[in-house]
Every structure is written in structure tokens, then in C-alpha cells.
Amino acid sequence: MLNSIDAVMAALQENDARPYGRHRTVTAEELVDAAEQFDDTAIRSMALLELMEAYEYDGERSKSPVVFARVLKLWDADPDGFGEWSRQQVFWRFKWVATSLLGTPDVPLAAIRRWHEEMRGRYRAAGHGLQPYYAQRFHLAAHTGEGVQDAYELWAGRPRTEMSDCHACEIRSRAVHHLRQGDDATALDVWRPVLGGEATCAEEPYVSHAQALLPLLRQGRLDEARSSHLVGYRFARGKSGLARAVGLHIEFCALSGNEPRGLELLAENRDLFGATGDPVSRLDFLTGVEVLIAGLARAGHGELTVSGPPGASWTVDTLLAHLRTEADALAARFDARNGTGAVSGRRRDRLARRPLLAEPLALGVRAAASPELATAPVVPAVPVREVEPEPEDFTALLLRARELQLVGHPDAERLWKRIDERLTAAGEDGAEALLGPDAGPLGQVRAELAERRAHEALDRGAWEEGANELLAAGGLYRREGLAGRALAARTRALVAELVREDEEEPDASADPVESAAPVIDWAALDAALAQAEQLAAGGAPGITDAGITDAGIADDDYLVVLQCRAYAAHQELVRLLPEAPERPPAEQAARFAAAVTAYREAAVARGSVRRLSVARQYAADAAARQGRIAEATEELRTAIAELEQAGQPWHTPRAYGLLGQALLQDDRQAEAVEVLHRALAAAARWADESYPFAATYLMAGHASAQTGDTGSAIRSLSEAASRFDRKGPEAAEDAARTRLQLADLLTSADRTADAVAVLESVVAEGASVGLDERVLAQARLDLARGLFTLDEDRDAAEEFLRLAAVLEGWTEDLHLRTMVASEAAVALLHADRWEAAHAARAQALAAHEQWPQAGPVSAMLRQFARLTAQKEGPDGVESALARLAEADAVRERLEREDPSAETWYPRAAVHYERSRVRAVAGDYEEALAEAERAIAAYEEGGEQAETPRAEAVRLAALIEGTDLGRLKAARRRLTVAVERCRAHGLEEAAEILADLRERLAD
């Protein structure tokens, strides 16, 4: 019951701890009513200020002026009734009201200017500087577009005062000014302290991250743009008070080629359509959404279902019409109020923007897999080579496609697609009429198209579909009397089932028995070879480079049969090599050598550089897997040189990719990075859609990480994850594993917020795409730890508890239950959920009895001791010491069960914590003794223990000098420790100790 001032005060404090949102706002409104029953200025003013703050951060700024008017009325009647904090807030929030008035088009400019003068008069009377007043005048000028530079100089040239906006917010305002002047470089330079995390506040650097997105893109600082999106959007997501920032993130997705991600953000934030309490922020949100939706409409996706205002179904076209109507009207209201066209002009400028990149920027996170996103477009790459025009004549188009196909040119795919489209459009009756005398029969064309469909199916892993299409093609060829073509198609069908992403890194955890399937039908392949030899010796006519010949089988069809045998032998060998990498079974090794040699010799005899390069790649891959790296690299470099010399550079990417793998295997990481990027560049240049981009980016990421080039590694892993996404649900597991590696790399680079954003996307999609439970569990564990590092303790605790629930169903790795329960208990402690923390501690201790995990359990108990003493003071000493006794028992059990275990750290750490607890109890002599025991225990750890040892020395000196008054002894202790730290290269620790020594000298 809120029937006393103390009860209302307690409720205000409880509400202040809640996150901003509707619950906090409604409660604040109720608490204002409760405070009104008391004739007490202090409680009434605090309740009103709490309500004003709730409105400010919940997208209800337009309500602030009315609340503040009540605050001022109380102030004018009883200023002495305001507490110290409330007095400061009265003057601070004049700026909030000015911002609210400016952002509401129904408030006349005259009223805004009167408020500025009111603020000026009140500040002068209270002795406050006028820099904040001039800041508000600048904001007005920037909004209306009149007298901007003069107003900026009047504000920016004045020194800051205690009532100035926080430093981070002022930096943002200065940066945005330069941004609007068209100077991205200066804006980003001004922003550096905020974007770098040096200047922060409640909403910074997150708001600046949103506003800096496009300047970063335009300046080519793509890594920073990616990071700003990941970190900034996590903070803004779903917050009414940050609708403007959400709109900027959606716009960024549209302009960086990430339309599916933009649609996901729109779906996550559709409730923001109902937030009308901050009109200027709403206009910015609607405009950001319109940039995305208008782009989709221009790309021809008007019927795509998208998220819009709740209560109705929306398509791109209907939402676009709604956005234009509302946003145009709102902008016009501002213009009418302002007497200028500045607001509408800025809106038009945003809507005129077009994608800034040739290809989508890989963000590291994945848009949710859902039907409405499945057809969302991807910004196409800008061609980096000139593409020849398609012949208008159908027969000429067909002959050119065959010519390009013979040499494996990637443009053949484009021409075959066009041929398919034109045949389909002509229908059954009109198809024959398209064919000229040189085109060959229609059945042959249909067979060729079936082959193309087969290759597309095999590229996406649909081997059964691919095999069926090849068999169909073989039947069509046979009916047309093209025996050689029919044989080549049927032979391809024999090995279609063997097609795997063999360019990808092998799965070391795969079952060798399972990986050996399917069985290779060598009898059928032998029969195909015999038939090919018979046709080559003078069978039925076939088609060669020169057209019709009596050779019986075209050279390329003959080579296809040999390639299929070589490929099958290669796959057979590769599946056995993981078991015996140095000496494969003799039978399979001999079969591989014979098949590849035959293929190689036939390619040389028939002058096919393309087929020869494939033979070399098979040989090189087998050699590399058996550790013969020099042989492998020589084969691959020769293949690349021959392809370049023959004028067929479009075949080099796969050879470069294999060469990169071989160099990685030989620990030549820097060379591997260069070669892998050559592979990627060549594949992109020739638009080879079948190239394994994802796997190559993954390898490049690993190699870059090992060379210490973290930035390149992050870029490559982000791109790898994005490429796996494009391959569809069958690659979801690969995408998730890649993101786990990316998150680990980001964490090691001290970019935990980025890592958490990546991990959140893995966890969010995990169940829907059927991720392996272990992958998902690892993602949850990493996410929970990341959230804890970011001090998002409640969310961290929830993730730990979810993971603990999952582990209950596991029958292996049961020690994880102990570890997770321990970490959950610590997170709950830091989240101030003590009852739940104690329950988790009990679970951890019970689990430890069955599945010991001494490290996590001991760390948990030490945290309990530390935080108990901090929270309860002397009253918590007994409980804290009990936890430390439990930690000692955990260590002693480990020493009994594993005498070889190193236990110096948990022993030293317990002494350290016991010293702190004893100091809280006022038992300083025992506290000092425990600190010295900690120092002695750390001595056992050698070099790796120098940093925690220095901290134990600091604690001992603090107790000795401050609590016991033994200043000389403390300084002597510190002098020795400073010299020791410097001898071990611990300059930061040395500075800390030296600083304490100086303070103890006073």
C-alpha cells in the first residue's frame, strides 16, 4: 500500500531500477498520483521528475512540458523543499522541455523562443552559465535550416558549464552538424571519442553508432560500419525512445545490400509504428523504413509481404503508400510551423539515396529464416569485366552457348538460361521454328538444358535430382543418335551421388563408416570406359569441336567419362585418407593413380588444358592429404600457369583455392591468405556461382587470424557466414559454426558487444533451423558469458539457466552441468537475485559431488564471499567465511583425487578473498596475514602469477598502511613490488603500486 511517504519513496526507487518502457512509464504515472496525497514537496517533485524521465526515454517526449510545468510550480512555491538531486534536475531538464517543444509541430516557433528566454532568465538568476541556452538556439537553427552556422559558432565557441549536455552528446551534435554540411571525414573525426568508447552516457555511444553508419559506409570504413550496426542496434532494438536510431539502422541495411536484415529489423520493431509521442523522431523512423521499402518496390518486389503497423496485413506496395502519406504530411506540418522547407528537404535527401556498395556488406548476423524473407532481393555485384551481348538470333545464341560450354566459360550459364527462357516462351508448337539448320535437333537442345539443370541441382547438393536430370538428358541424346553425348551424361549420373562440398574443410568429427557411403559402382564405370573406347575406335558419329565427325565420340565427351572415373577414385581415396594419411590402401591408391594418369594423358593428347588442370588438381589434392606438400603446390602452380597461358583464367579459382589449402597445411599462413584472396577475386570476376565462396572465406579467416590480422579475419568470417546463409537451410549448421568462430574472434579482440550480437542471432535462429544441440548449447554458453562481461547480468543469468535446462537432458559431458550451474549462480548474484543465486549454488555443489569441476565451483564460492561481504558488511562476514571454507574444501578434494593438479591459484585466491572479508570485519591483523599467505601462494605460480601477486601486495600494503597505520612498512613493501613488476614488464601494475605508495606518503 502506498499510504506513506516511505512507501512511495521505496516504490520510486524500485521503478527507477526498471528498464525504460511502458511498464515503467505507467508505474511512474501511478506514483505521481500516490505522491499527490502528501503535502511534501520533496516526494511530489521526485515523483514528477521520475515520470518526466520515463516519458523522455519511452518515446513520449511531447508529454514532458506539462509535467515540467508542475515541477516549476512546486519550485516557485517551495524551492527549499527540493533535495540536492532534484534541484540540479530542475535546471537540467529545461533542455529536455526545449527539445520536446522543438520536436512537436503543433508548438509554434514563438513559444519555443519564449521557452528559450525563460531558460536563459532562470539560468542567469541561478548563476548558471549560458552555454546550454546557446546550444538550444543552435538546435532550433539546425532544425529550421536558418542561421545555422552563426548559431553553431555562438554555441561551439563557449566553454562548457555544469548544465551543459554531457560531453558525448555534445560531440554527437557537433559531428551531426559537419555531417549535414557534407563533410563526412570531419564528422567522423569529431565523433572519434564517442565511437571509440572514451566519451559515454546513458545513450552514447549507441545513438552515435546509428548516425555514423552511412558516413562510415561512404568513407569506405566498412569494418567500423559493421561494428556500429551490431553494437548500436542491440541497444536500440524495441525502444520507443530510440525510434530514430532504429530507422537509421533499417536505412543502413537497405543501403548496404542487407534488405533481408532490414525486413527483420522492421518485424522486430513494428510496435514502434504505434509510438506517436515524439513526432520528430517518428518522422525519422518512418523515413528510414521508407528507404528500405521504396528500394524493394523499385526492384519489383511490390507484392512481397512485410511487417507494418499492427492490425493489418501489408505488402511492399501498400506499406509504401502508407509511409509516404503519413511521413509527407508530418514533414509538411513541420515545414508549415518552421516557415522553411528544411525538414522535407532532409527527408527527400534520404529518400534519394541508393545502395552504396557493389555487394552486400557481410554483417556477421543472419536475418531470420522466414517465408517473407525468402524472396527478399540481394544487391547484385557490379560486374568487374565486360560481358559480351547475347546474340539476337536463336541459333547464333545456341551455337555461342555450346562454344563457351566447351571451354567451361562461366558466361555459358547465362546464355543457356536465356535459351531456356526463349524455348519456354515459344511453347511446344513454336520451339522447332526457332531452330536454324546448324542448330541440330530440338531433342538435343532439350538434352543440353536437362544437363544444365542437373549441374544446378548438384551445385546445391540435390544429388538425386541431378542424377535424374542427367539420366533424362542421356535418354534424349540417345534418341537423337548422339551416342557419345548420351554416354557422357549417363556416366556423370553414376558419380552424381558422390558430389559433395568436397572443397569445404572436412568434418573431423564425421564417422568414417558413414563418410564412406555411398558405394562406388566400379563395374558400371568400367563398362562406361569400355563403351567410350569402342566409340572412339569407330562407333556411331558424334560431335567434336569441329562439328560432325565419324570418330564416334567427341573428345570432350570421352574426357568426361575419364574424368568421372578419376573423380570417383579421388573421392574413394579421400574418404580413406583420414584413417591412414601417409599410406592409403594399395588397391585404392593404385586405382586412383591409374585413373588420374589415364585422364591426364588423354587430356594432353586431345589438347584440353581445362581437363588437364582438373587432373592436376585431383593429383595435388591427394598428395597434399598425404603430406606431400611440395608435390601438391608444384602441380597446382603448373595448372594455374597453363590455364593462364591458354587464355582460360576462369578455371583458375579452384586451383588457387586448393593451393591455399595446401599452404595452410604447410603452416605458410601469410602466403595462403594471399592465394585464397586471389581465388576469391578470380571467382568473383568471372561470376562463378558454383565456386565454394563460403569455404574459401572461412579458410582465409582462419589463416588471417593465425597471422595476427584480426581485422581481415573478422571480415572473412563475416563473409563466410553470409555466403553460407545464401546456400539455404542445408548450410545453416555451417553458418552457425562459422558465427561461433567469428564471435570467439571478436571476443578475443575485446569487441564483446559485437560478439554478443552475432551470438544472439545464432541462438535466435537455432531452433527454427534445427541446429545441432551442441552447437546451440555452445552458442548459449558463449552468449551468457558475453552478456556477463557486458554487465548485462540479468540477461546473462537467464541464458545460463536456459542452458542448464538443456543440459538436464544430456547423457554425456555431464561435467557441464556443474560448470553452467556455477556460472549461473555468479550471474544471478551480480543481478542481485540472491535467492535464485543461492539455489543455483546448491545445484552447483550437488552437481560437483557427481561431476567435479573444481575451477568453476571454487570461483563461484569466492564470488559469493566477496559480494556477501560487500552487500551485508560486518553482518555478512560469517556467511562469507563459510563460502571460503567451502572453496578450500573443493580444492582439498582435488588435491586428494589428483595429487599432480596445480592448485596454487585457488589456494592463493581464497587467501586473498579471506583477507578482504577479514578487513570488512575489522580484523586487520588477520587480514594482513591472509594477504601475505596469498602472496606466498602466488609465488608457486611463477611468471603467470605475477599479476595477481601484485594485486595481493597492493591489498596487503593498503591494510598495513591505512588500517594498521604502518606507513613505512607498507611503502617498503610497495617499493620492492614496484621493482619486481617492472622487472617482469608489468608497467600498469607497477604504476598502480607506485601511485598507492605516493598516497601512503601523505
N, C-alpha and C positions, 0 to 999 in steps of 0.2 A: 504494500500500500504506500502511495506517495503522499503520506499525510504529515510529513515533517521535512524540514529543510535538509537534514542529513540524508533522508531517503532520496530526495530529489538530487542532491549532490552525488550520491553514490550511483544513481541511475545515469546522470550525466557522464560520470567517469566511465561507466560501463559502455555507454553508447559511443563515447569517444574512441574506444578500442575497436569498434566495429569498422569493417571496410565501408567505404563510401558506396551508397546505393539506396534503393528505395526503402529498405528496412530501416536504415539509419535515419533517413530523412523523415519518415513517418513517425518514428520514435521521438525525434527532435521536436516535431510539431506537438506531440502529446506532452512532452516535458515542458514546453513553453506554457501550455495551459496549466500544468501542475504547479509551475513556479508562480503563476499569477495569484494563487491563493494566499501567498505570503507577502507582507509589506516589507520586503527585503530587497534592496537594490542589487546587492551582490548576486543573489541566486537568480533573480529575474534577468539581469544583464548577461550572466553566464549562459542561461538557457537560450536567450535570444541570439547570442553570438554563436552558440553551438548550432542553432537552426540555420543561421546565415552561412556557416561553413558547410553544412550539409547541402544547402542549395547550390553553393558555389561549385562543389565537386560532384554534383549529381545532375548537371545539365539543367539547372533551374535558376540560372543567374538572374533572370528577369524578376524574380520574386525578392531578390536581396534588398533593393531600395526600400520597400515597405517595412521590412524587418529592421533595417538600419535606422529608419525614421523613429521607430520605437526606442531603439538604443539611445539615439541622440536626445530624445525626450527625457529619458531617465538620466542621462549625463547632465543635461542642463538643470535638472531639478536636484540632483544629488551626486555630484562628481566624487565626493568623498566616499560614497558607498561602493565605488568600483574598486576591485582588487588591483594589484600591480599588473597582472597579466591583462585583465580587462581594460585597464586604462591604456595600455600600449595598443591593444587591438582596436580600440575606438578610432585612433588616428590611422592605424594601418589600413583599416577597411574603408576609409574614404576612397581609396584606389579601386577597391572591388566594386563599389557603387558606380564609380565613373565608368568602369569597363562594362558593367551591366547596362547602364543607360546608353552607351555608345552602340552596344550590340542589339538594341531593340529599336526597330524602325519607327515605332509609334511615338517615341520620345523625340521632341523637336530639338534641333541643334541649340536653340536658345536656352532650353532647360539644361542641356549638358554644359553649356558655357557657364550658366549660373551656378551649377554644382561645382565646377572648377574654381570659381571665385569663392564659393563657400569654403571649399577645401583650403584655398590659399589663406583666407582670413583666419580660419581655425588653426592652421599650422603656425602662422605668424604669432597669434596670441599665445600659443603653447610653447613658442620658442624653437619650433622645428624648422629645419632648412626647407627651401622651396624646390629642390631638385625633383622630388616626386610630382609636384604640381606641373613643372615643365615637361615631365615625362608624359603626363596625361594630355597635355596640349599637343605633344608630338603624335601620340596615338590617334588623336582626333584628326590631325592633319594627314597622317598616313591613310586613315580610313577614307577621308573625303577626297584626297588627292590634291589638296590646295595648300600651298605654302609649306610643303613637306621639308625641303632642305633647310629652310630657316628654322623651322620648329625643331628639326633634328639637332642642329648646331646649338640652339639655345638649351636643349636638354643635355646633349652628349658632352658639352664643354663644361658642365658644372660638376663639382665634386659630389660624391655620394654622401648621403646622410643616413641616420639610423632608421628613417622611414622610407628610404629608397627600396625599390623592389630588390629581391635577392640578387646577388651577383650573377647567378646563372640565368635568371630571367632577363636581366638587362643585356647580357651578352646575346641572348636569343633575339631580343628586339633590335639590337644593332646589326646583327647578321641578316635578319629579315629585311632591314632597310637596304642593305647593299644588294641583297637578292632582288628586290624589286627595282633596283637601279640597273639590273642586268649584269652585275659583277659577281658571278659565282665564286671566282677564286678568292676575292676579298672576303666574301661572306663566310666561306669555309675556313679561311684563316682566322677570322674573328671567332668563329664557333669552336676552334680547337680546344680550349679549356673545358668546354661543356661536353663535346663529343668524346673527349678523352677521359671524361670522368673526374676531372680535377675540380670543377665547379658544379655543384649539385643542389637540388632542393626537392620538395615533395614530388614534383612532376618532371624534374630535369635529371638526367639528360633525355628522358623519353620523348617529350614533346619536340625537342630539337632534333632527335633522330628522325621523326616523321617529316619535319620541314626541310631537313637536309637531304632527303632521299634523291630528289631529282637533280639538285646541283651536283651531288656525288656522281650520279649517272652521267650527267653532261660533261663532267670533268674526267670521265674515264676511271674514276676511283671505285671500281666495281666491288672489290672485296669489302670496302667500308660501307658501300650501299647495302650489300647483302647483310652485313652485321647489323647495321642500323635498322633494317627491316625486322630481323629476327628479334632483336632486343626490344626495339620500340613497340612493335605490335603486341608482344606478350603483355606489356604494361597497359596498353590502351584497350585491349580487347574487351568488348562488352560494357565499357564505362561511358555512361551518358555524358559525363563532363569532358570526355575526350573524343567526342564525335568528330570534331575537326581532324584530329590526328588519325582516326580510323579511316576517314575519307581520303587522306593523303596516302595511307598505306594501300588502299584499294586502287587509287590512281597510279601509284608506283607499280603495282602488279600489272596494270594494263599497259604501261609504257616500257616495262622491262620484259615483255613477252610472256608473262605469267598469268594469262587470263583465267585458267582453271583455279589458280590460287586466289585470284581476285574474287571469283564467284564463291569460293569457300569462305572468304572473309565476309562477303556480303551476307551469306547464310548465317554465319555466326553472330552477326551484328544487326539482324533485321529488326530487332526491338528498338534500335536507335531511330527508326522511322517515326516512332511514337514520342520521341523526346523533342518537345517544342519550346522548352523553357529558355533556350539560348539561341535566338534566331540567327545571329551571325555565324555561330558555329554550325548550326543546322544547314545553312546555305553552303558552307564549305563541304560538309559531309555529302549533301545531295550532289554537288558539282563533281566531287571525286568519284562518286558512284556513276554519274553520267558519263564521265570519261571512259570508264570501263564498258558500260552498256552501249554507248554510241559506237565504240570500236567494234563490238560484236555485231552490231547492226550493219555497219559498213562492210564487214566481212561476210555478210549474207546469212547470219545466224538469227534472224528475227524471230523464228519460231521456237528457239531454244528456251526451255523452262528455266526461270531464275527465281531467286528469292526477292521479295519486295515487301511492302507494308503488310503486316499480319492481317488476316481476314479475307484474303483474296488470292487467286492464282495469277501468276504473272509470267509473261514471256518477255524476251528482249524488247520486242516492239511495243508492247503495252506498258512496260515499266519505263521505257524511254519517253513515251508520250507523257506519262505521269510526272516524271522527273522534270522534263522541260517546262511543263505547265506550272508546277509549284515553284521551282527554282527561279524561273524567269520572273514570275510575279513577285517573289520575295526580293530578288535583286532590284526590281523596279521600285519597290517600296523604299528600299534604302536610298536609291538614287533620288527619288522624289523628296525624301527627307533631307538629303545632303545638298541637293541642288547641283549635283555633279553626276557624271556617268562612271565614276571610278569603280564602284562595286561591280556593275555589269561588265565593265571593261576587263576587270581582272577575271571575271567568270568566263568571258569569251576567250581570253588568252589561254586559260586552262583547257577549254574545250577544243581549241585549235591544235593542241599538242598531239603528236603522233609518236608511235613507238620509237625509242631512241637507240635500240640495239638491233643488230642483224639477226641474232639468235637469242632465244630466251636466256635470261640470266639464271643460272642454277642457284637456287636459294638454300638447298640443303634440306628443306622440308617438303613434304608431299601434300598436294591438295587431296582432300578426301575422295575416295573412290565411290562415286555415286552415279546413277544414270544421268542426272542433269549435267554432270561434269564430263561425262564420257565423250560427248561430241564437241566439247569446247575446243576452239582452234589453238594451234600453236603457231607463233610467228615464224614464218619461213626464213631460212637463211638467205641472205643476199648472195647470188651466185658469184663465185670468185673467178670464174672463167667464162668465156663467151660460148654460148650454146648455139649450135647451128640450127637454122629454122627447119621446120618439118616440111617435107615436100607436099604439095597440094594433091598431086596425082597419087591415087591409092597404090597403084603398082610400084611407083617410084618409092613411096613410103615403105612398102613391104620389102623391096629389094635392099633399101638402105638399112632397114632393121636387121635383115639377115646378114648383111655385110658387117655391121657393128657387132652383132652377136658372135660372129665367127672369131673375132679378136677379143671378145669379152668386154667391149666398151660399155661403160655404165649408161650411156645415152640410149642403148638398145632398149632398156626397160621402158623409158619414156615413149619411144616410138611404138613398142608393142601395145602399150596401154591405149595409145591413140588408135591403133589398128583395131583393137578390140571394141573401142567405143564406136568407130565408124561401121564396123560389121553389125554390131548390135542395133545401131540406128537404122541400118538398111533393112534389117529383118531377113527372114528366110528367103523371101522372094527376090529381094534386091541384092543379096550378097554376091551371087555369081556375076552380076553386071559390073561389080566393082573391079573384077579381076581382068587384067590385060593378058596378052599371050605369053608374057615372060613370068607371070606370077606363079605358075604351077596350079594344081587343082585346089579347090576350096577345102577338100578334106585335109590336105597338107597344112593349110593355114590354120584350120581348127586344131590340128595336132600340135602345131607350134604354140598356139595360145594355151593349150592344155599344159604344155611343158612349162610355160611361164607361170601359170597358176600353181603348178607343182613346186616350183622354186620358191614362190612367195610363201606357200604353206610350210615348206621345210625351214625357211628362214625364221618363221615364228614358232617353230617347234612342233607343228602339226604333222608329224611324220606319216601317220596313216592316211590323212587326206592327201599329202604329197605323193605317196606311193600310188594311191588310186588314180590320181590325175596322170601320173607317168604311165601307168598301165593303159589308161584310156588313150593317151597320146600314141602309145605303141600300137594299139589296135587300129587307130586311124591311119597311121603311117603304113601299116601292113596292107590295109585295104587299098591304099593308093600305090602299092607296089614298091614302096621305099623300104626295102628290107634292112639296109644299114641303119637308117634312122629309127626304125622300129626296134632293132636290137639294142641300140644305144639307150632308148627310153626304157625298155624292159630291164636292162642291166642297172640303170640308175634306180629303178624301183626295188631291185634286190638289196641295195645298200641304203635305201631311204631310211629304214628303221635305225640305222647306225648313226644317223645325223644327230648330233648333239652340239651344245655350245662348247665344242672342243677347244675353241680359242680362249674360253674362260679359264680362270685358275681352277685346278682340280680340287674337289672337296676331299680333304684328307680324312674326314670322318666317315666317308662313304664305305659301305660294306663291300669288300672286294667281290663277294659272290654275286651280289645284286648288280654291281657295276659291270660284271662280265656279260650280262644279258643285254640284248638278245643274241642268239646264236647266229653265227655267220654261215650261210649256205654255200660252202665252197664248191660243192658238186655243181650247183646251178651256175656259179661264177666260172667254173672250169668249162662248162658246156657253152656259156656265152663266149668265152675266149675262142673255143674251137670253131664256133659258128662264125665269129669275126674273121678268123684266119681263113676259113673256107670262102667267105665273101671276098676277102682281099685277094684270094688266089684266082678269082674269076667268076664270082657269083652274079646275081642279078645286078642291073645297073643301079648306081647310086648318085648322090650329089656331092661334088667336091667344090673347092674354091673356084674352079673354072666352069662349073655348071655340071651338065650331064656327062658321065664317063662310063666306060664299061668295066671299071675297077671293082664294082660290086658293093663297095662301102667307101664312103667319104673318109678322107684322112682324119678329120676331126671326130667323126663317129667311132672310128677304130680306136683313136686315142681315148675317147670317153670310156670304152669298155676296159682298156688297160688302167685308166685312172680309177675306175670303180674297184678293180682288184687291188690296186695299190692302197687306196683309201681303206678298204676293208682290212687289209693286212696291217696297216698303220693303226687302226682302231683296236685290232686284236692285240697288237704288241703293247700299245699304250695302257690297256687295261691290265696287263700282266706286270708291267714295269714297276708299279708301286710296291709289289711284293719282292721283286728282285731287280733293283735298278741297275746293278752292274753287269749282270749276266742273265738276260731273258732266256726262257726255254728254247732249246735248239731248234725244235720244229717250227715254232712261230717266228723265230729270228731268221731262219733260212727262208721261210715263205715270204717274209717282209722284204728281205734282200732281193730275192728273185723277182717279186712283183714290181718293186721300185726300179730295179735295174732294167727290166723289160720296158717299163713305162718311159724311163729316161731315154733309153736307146731309140725307142720308136719316135719319141718327140724330136730327138736330134735328127733322125733320118728323114722325118717329114717337115723339118724346119719350123716347128711350132715352139717359139720361145715361151709363149704363155704356158703350154703344158709342161715344158721343161722346168719352168720355175716352180710349178706345183710339185713336181717330182723332187726337186732340190729341197723344197720346204718339208716334205714328208721325211726325207733322209735327215735333214738338220734337226727336226723336232725329236726324232728318235735318238739321234746322237746326243742332244742336249739332255734328254731324260736319263741317259746312261752316263752322264758326266763328261762327255767328250765335247767340251765347250768350244775349243779351238776349231775342231772339225765343223761343228754346227755353224759358228759365226762365219767361217770361210764359205760354206755353201750358201748361206743367206746373202752375204755381201756380193757373191758372184751372181746370184739370181737377180738381185736388185740392179746390178750393173748391166746385165744382159737385157733386162726389161727396159731400162732407160735407153740403151743403145738401139733397141728395136723400135723405139717410139711408142712403147706401151706403158707409160708411167702409172696408169690407173690400176695396174696389178701390183704395184709396189707396197701398198699399205699393209697387207697381210705379212709380207716378208719382213717389213720393218717391225711389225708387231712381234713376230717370232724372234727376231734379232734382239729386241728389247727384253723379251723374257729370258733369252739366253744370257744376256749381260747381267740381268738381275740375279740369275742363278750363280753367276761368277763373281757376285758382290761388286760389280762395276756400276754402282747406282747412278752416278752422275752421267755416265755415257748412256745408261738405259733411259734416263729421263729424256735426254736429247733425242734418242732414236724413237721412243714412244710418241713424242710430240710430232716427230716427222710423220709417223704413221697416221696420227690423227689429222694432221694438216692435209696430207695427201688424200685421205678418205673423204674429208670434207670438201676438198677442191673438186673431186670427181663425183660428189654426191652419191657415194656408195652406201645405200641404205642397209645393205646386208652386212656391212662391216661391224665387228663387235666393239662399238664405241665404249659401251659401259665397262667392259672388262679391261680395255686398254686404259681408260681414265683411272680405273681402280689401281692397276699396276703402277701407273705414273704417280698416283697419290702416295702409294707405299714407298716408291723409290725416292720421291721428293722428301718425304718425312725422314727417311734414313739419311739423306744428305743434310738435314737440318733446315731445309727450305720449307718452313711450316706454312707460309702463305700459299705457295704453289700446291702443297699437299692438300690444303683445305679446298682450294679451287678445284683440284682434280677429283677429290672425293665427292664434293658437292655435285659436280657434273656427272660423275659416275652414278650417283643416286638418281639424278634426274633422268639419265638415259635408261636406267633400269625401269623407272616408272613408265616410260614411253612404251616399253615392251608389254605392258599389261599385267594382269593379275598373276600370270605364271612366274613373273620375276619379282613379285612382292617380297619374297624371302630375301633375295639378293639385295634388293633396295634397302630393306630393314637392316641387314647385316652391315651394309656399307654405311648407313647412317650411325650405327653404333660405333663404327671405327671413326667416323667424322666427329662424333660427339666426344670421343676419347681424345682425339687430337685437339679439338677446341678447348677441352678442359685442361689439357697439359700446356696449352698456350695461354692459360689464365683468361679464357673467354668463356667462363662458365655459363653466363646468361645465354650466349649463342648456343652452347651445347644443350642447355635445358630446352630451348625452343625446338631444336632438332629431335630430342628425345620425346618431347610431348607429342610430336607428330607421329612418331613410331608407335607410341602407346595408344594414341587415339585411333589409329587405323588397325591396330593389331588384331582385334577380334574379328573385324569385318572382312579381313583378307585371309584369315586363317593362319596367322604366323605360328611357327613352332613355339610351343610354350616356353622353351628355354630361351629362345631369342627374346620373347616378350618379357620373361622374368628378368633377364639381364638389362633390358631397357628400363624396366621399372626400378631396378636397383640403382642403376646409374642416374635415373631421373630423381629418385628420392635423395640420393647423395648430393646431386647438383642443387636441388631446391634447398637443402640444408645449408650448403655453402653460401647460397644467396640470402640466407636468413629468412627464407620463406618456410618457417618451421612447421606451421600447421599443415600446409600442403605436403611437406616432406613426410610428416608423420602419417598422413593419410595414405601416401604411396607405400610407405613401409608396411602399413597394416594391410593394404590390399595384397602386397607381395606375400606377406605372412600367410594370408588366407589361401593363396595359390599353392604355397609350399606344403600346406597341410595335406594335399593330395599326392605329393611326390613319394616315391618309394626309394629313390636314390638321392645322393648328395644331401642327406638329412642334416649334415652339419650346418647347412644354410639356414635352417630354422633358428638355430642358436644365434648365428650372426645377425640375421634380419631382426629378430626379436630384440637383440641388444641395441642395434642402431635405432629401431623404432622407439625404444624407451628413451633414448637420449633426445631424439627429435621431440617427443612428447614433453619432456622436461623443458626444453627450450621454448616450446609453445605454451608453457605454463599450464599444461594439463597434467597436474600431479597425480591425480587418482589413476588416470589411464596409464601414466608412466610407471607407477608402482606395479600395476597389473602386468605391464609388459616386462618389467624387471623380473617379476616372479616367473613369467613364462620363459624368459631367457635363462634363468638359473635352473629351472626344471629341465629345459632342453639341454643345458650344459651337462647335466648329470648323465644323459644318454649319448649326446653327440658333442663332446668337448670342443670349445673354441675359446681358448684362454685369452687371446688378444682382445677380441671384441668385448667379451664379458668383463674383463678387467678394466678396459677403457670406460665401459658403461658405468661400472661401480664408482670409478674415480669421478666421473661427471656428476653422479648423484651426490657424492660427498661435497664436491665443490659448490654445486648450486644450492644444496640444502643449507650449507653454512652461509652462503650469500643471502638467501631468502629469509632464513629464520634467525641469523645471528647467533648469539650465545645459546639461544634456546634450541638450536639445531645441531649443536656440537656433538651430542651423544649419538644422534642418528647418523651424522656424517662419519664419525669414527667407526660406527658399526659397518657402514658400507665399505670403508677402507679395510676393515678386518676381513670382510668377505673377499675383497680383492686379493689380500695376502693369501687367503685360503685357496683361491683359484690358482695363484702362482705356485704355491707349495704342492698342490696336486700335480701340476705339470712337471715340476722337478722330480716328484716321485715316479711318475709314469714315463718320463723321458729325461733321464739324467744328462743327456747331451744337449738339451734345449738351452738356448741363451735366454736367460731371464733377468738380465741386468736392467733392462728398460722398465718392465712392470714393477720391479722392486724399487728402483730409483723414483719412478713416477708416484708410487704410493707414499714414499717418504716425503716427497715434495708436497703432495696434497695434504698429508697429515700435518706438515709444518704450517700450511696456510690455515688449517682448521684450528690448530692449537693457538695460533696468533689471534684468531677470532675469539677464542675463549679467554684470551689474556694471559695464557701460559707461555710467556715469551721465551723462557729458558729452554723448555721442551721444544718449542717451535724452532729455535735456533739449532738445537741438537738434531732434530729431524731434517732440517735443511742440510746440515753437514753430512748426515747419513746419505741423503740424496746425492750430494756432490761425490761422495766416495763411491757410491754405486755406479754413477755415470762414468767414473774412471775406467770401469771394466769394459765400457763400450768402445773405447778407442776413439779414432778420428770421428766416426759418425755420431758420437755422443757429445761432441764439443759444444754444439749449440744449446741443447737442453741443460748441459752442465753450467754454461754461462748464465742461464736463467736461474738455476738453483743458487748460484753465487749471488746474483742480484737480490734474490729473496732473503738469503742469509744476511747480506750486508744491510738490507733495509730493516730487518728485525733487530740486528745488532746495533745499528746506528740510531735508528728512530725510536724503536720501542725500548731498547735496553740502555740507550744513551752512550754506547761505547763507540764514539765517533772515530777515534784514531784507529782502533782495531778494524772497524768497518772500512775506513779508507785504505788501510794496508791491504786488506782482503781484495778490495776493488782494484788497487794498483797492480797487484800480481795477476788478477784475472784479465785486466785490460791488455797487459803484455802478452798473456797466453793467447787471447783471442786474435791479436794482431799476428802472432806467430803462425796461427792456423788460417790466416786470411779471412777472419770473420770481422770485417770492418764495421758492419752495422751493430753487431753485438758489442764490439769494443766501444763504439760511440755511446751506446745506451749506458754501459757501465761507467764510462768516463763522466757522463752527464750526472749520474747519481753521485759519483764521488765529489763533483763540484757542489752539488746541492747539500751534501752532508758536511761540506766545509763551512757553510754559512753559520 
